[in-house]
């Protein structure tokens, strides 16, 4: 009896798998049939897609709410003012940093000159005492 149940379960499982395969095949066939046939060569299809793109683009542009002249001028002025202010800030930071670097270089160069003068003075002083 147990062997008969196992055999029935195997057959039922096999039938279920076959039904799933058949359903999948049928689904693929429906999808394949629902797809439109490709007409023309690649160039005519590409040209049709480009034409559709520009047609959709034109339709989208008609939907856009364009700002009035006053809003455009005000926003343009804001952009120009902010650009000038940020540019002046960057220039000021650059100017200050370059002056700071130059000042530091002058300090280092001044210390080198002082040490060279000290060496020259001590050499001259030593040279005077030798005579």
Secondary structure, DSSP 8 states (H G I E B T S, - for coil): -HHHHHHHHHHHHHHHHHHHHHHHHHHHHHHHHHS----S-HHHHHHHHHHHHHHHHHHHHHHS----HHHHHHHHHHHHHHHHHHHHHHHHHHHHHHHHHHHHHHHHHHHHHHHHHHHHHHHHHHHHHH-
